[in-house]
Amino acid sequence: MARAGGPISERRIAAVRASEARLTRRVNEMIFDDVDVLVTPGTATGPPRVGQYQRRGALYTANVATRRSPFVAIFNATGQPAAVVPWGLDNDGLPVSVQLVGRPFDEATLLALAAQIAAARPWADCLPSILEHRN
């Protein structure tokens, strides 16, 4: 990854960093002027197949893994507080989650909502079906 980023100039990095505040402002205006919390899926797809990333290299792995959770990157870039919370099991008995995204510096709202979800949808005793069949 470091080698791939090596050719990026200091000037380009400075330009990207300079645009972060504008991006954050735009996201806040588009979303958080109207709502307190945004809810997205925790991931867009199920888990990868065993061995899917084997001998593929860092760039391939990062690209494929990023597509599994496309709802995360924008909020990493803007620094919004966010939390991924267990939601239950899907039809195949695999764990699923939701991502809660809040207004800047409003972690308290996210923590309160996450606690409410955990109380309403307890997951600690849920076992994926593959584990239920173990002896």
VEXDREN-2710 file (C-alpha; in Angstrom, 1 decimal):
% VEXDREN-2710
k/r/px/py/pz
1/MET/0.0/0.0/0.0
2/ALA/2.8/2.4/0.8
3/ARG/4.4/1.7/-2.5
4/ALA/1.1/2.4/-4.3
5/GLY/0.8/5.7/-2.5
6/GLY/4.4/6.7/-3.1
7/PRO/3.8/8.4/-6.5
8/ILE/1.1/10.7/-5.0
9/SER/2.7/14.2/-4.8
10/GLU/2.7/16.3/-1.7
11/ARG/0.8/18.9/-3.7
12/ARG/-2.0/16.4/-4.5
13/ILE/-2.2/15.3/-0.9
14/ALA/-2.4/19.0/0.2
15/ALA/-5.3/19.6/-2.3
16/VAL/-7.2/16.6/-1.0
17/ARG/-6.7/17.7/2.6
18/ALA/-7.9/21.2/1.7
19/SER/-11.1/19.8/0.3
20/GLU/-12.0/17.8/3.5
21/ALA/-13.7/20.8/5.2
22/ARG/-15.9/21.5/2.1
23/LEU/-16.9/17.8/1.8
24/THR/-17.8/17.7/5.5
25/ARG/-19.8/20.9/5.3
26/ARG/-21.7/19.5/2.2
27/VAL/-22.5/16.2/3.9
28/ASN/-23.7/18.0/7.0
29/GLU/-25.9/20.3/5.0
30/MET/-27.3/17.5/2.8
31/ILE/-28.1/15.1/5.6
32/PHE/-27.8/16.4/9.1
33/ASP/-29.7/19.7/8.7
34/ASP/-32.8/17.5/8.5
35/VAL/-32.1/14.4/10.6
36/ASP/-30.3/13.5/13.8
37/VAL/-29.1/10.0/12.8
38/LEU/-28.6/8.3/9.5
39/VAL/-29.0/4.5/9.4
40/THR/-27.3/2.5/6.7
41/PRO/-26.6/-1.2/6.3
42/GLY/-23.4/-2.2/8.1
43/THR/-22.3/-4.0/5.0
44/ALA/-23.6/-4.2/1.4
45/THR/-22.8/-7.9/0.9
46/GLY/-22.4/-11.0/3.0
47/PRO/-19.0/-12.4/4.1
48/PRO/-16.3/-13.2/1.6
49/ARG/-15.8/-16.8/0.5
50/VAL/-13.0/-18.6/2.3
51/GLY/-9.8/-17.9/0.3
52/GLN/-11.2/-15.1/-1.8
53/TYR/-8.3/-12.8/-1.0
54/GLN/-5.6/-15.4/-1.0
55/ARG/-2.6/-14.5/-3.1
56/ARG/-4.4/-11.5/-4.5
57/GLY/-2.3/-8.7/-3.0
58/ALA/-3.1/-5.7/-0.9
59/LEU/-4.7/-3.5/-3.6
60/TYR/-7.1/-6.2/-4.8
61/THR/-8.0/-7.1/-1.2
62/ALA/-8.6/-3.4/-0.2
63/ASN/-10.7/-2.8/-3.3
64/VAL/-13.0/-5.9/-2.8
65/ALA/-13.2/-5.4/0.9
66/THR/-14.2/-1.7/0.5
67/ARG/-17.1/-2.7/-1.9
68/ARG/-18.5/-4.8/1.0
69/SER/-18.9/-1.7/3.1
70/PRO/-19.4/1.3/0.8
71/PHE/-21.4/3.2/3.4
72/VAL/-18.4/3.7/5.7
73/ALA/-15.9/5.6/3.5
74/ILE/-17.7/8.9/3.2
75/PHE/-18.1/9.2/7.0
76/ASN/-14.5/8.2/7.6
77/ALA/-13.5/11.0/5.2
78/THR/-15.8/13.6/7.0
79/GLY/-15.1/12.4/10.5
80/GLN/-18.8/11.9/11.4
81/PRO/-19.3/9.8/14.5
82/ALA/-20.5/6.4/13.5
83/ALA/-21.2/3.0/15.0
84/VAL/-21.9/-0.4/13.5
85/VAL/-24.4/-2.2/15.7
86/PRO/-25.5/-5.9/15.5
87/TRP/-29.0/-6.2/14.1
88/GLY/-29.6/-10.0/14.0
89/LEU/-29.2/-12.8/11.6
90/ASP/-30.1/-13.0/7.9
91/ASN/-32.0/-15.8/6.2
92/ASP/-28.8/-17.9/6.0
93/GLY/-28.3/-17.5/9.7
94/LEU/-25.3/-15.1/9.3
95/PRO/-24.9/-11.9/11.5
96/VAL/-26.0/-8.6/10.0
97/SER/-25.6/-5.1/11.3
98/VAL/-26.6/-1.5/10.8
99/GLN/-24.4/1.6/10.8
100/LEU/-25.6/4.6/12.7
101/VAL/-24.1/8.0/11.7
102/GLY/-24.6/11.1/13.7
103/ARG/-24.0/14.8/13.6
104/PRO/-20.5/16.1/14.4
105/PHE/-19.6/15.7/18.1
106/ASP/-22.9/14.0/18.9
107/GLU/-21.6/10.6/20.0
108/ALA/-24.1/10.6/22.9
109/THR/-27.1/10.3/20.6
110/LEU/-25.4/7.3/18.8
111/LEU/-24.6/5.6/22.0
112/ALA/-28.1/6.0/23.3
113/LEU/-29.6/4.7/20.0
114/ALA/-27.2/1.8/19.9
115/ALA/-28.2/0.9/23.5
116/GLN/-31.9/1.0/22.5
117/ILE/-31.3/-1.2/19.5
118/ALA/-29.3/-3.7/21.6
119/ALA/-32.2/-3.8/24.1
120/ALA/-34.8/-4.3/21.4
121/ARG/-32.9/-6.8/19.3
122/PRO/-30.7/-8.7/21.7
123/TRP/-28.0/-10.6/19.8
124/ALA/-25.7/-12.0/22.4
125/ASP/-27.6/-15.3/22.6
126/CYS/-28.1/-15.6/18.8
127/LEU/-25.8/-18.2/17.2
128/PRO/-25.3/-18.4/13.5
129/SER/-26.9/-21.6/12.3
130/ILE/-23.5/-23.1/11.5
131/LEU/-22.6/-22.9/15.2
132/GLU/-25.8/-24.4/16.4
133/HIS/-24.9/-27.7/14.8
134/ARG/-21.6/-28.1/16.6
135/ASN/-21.3/-30.6/19.4
END
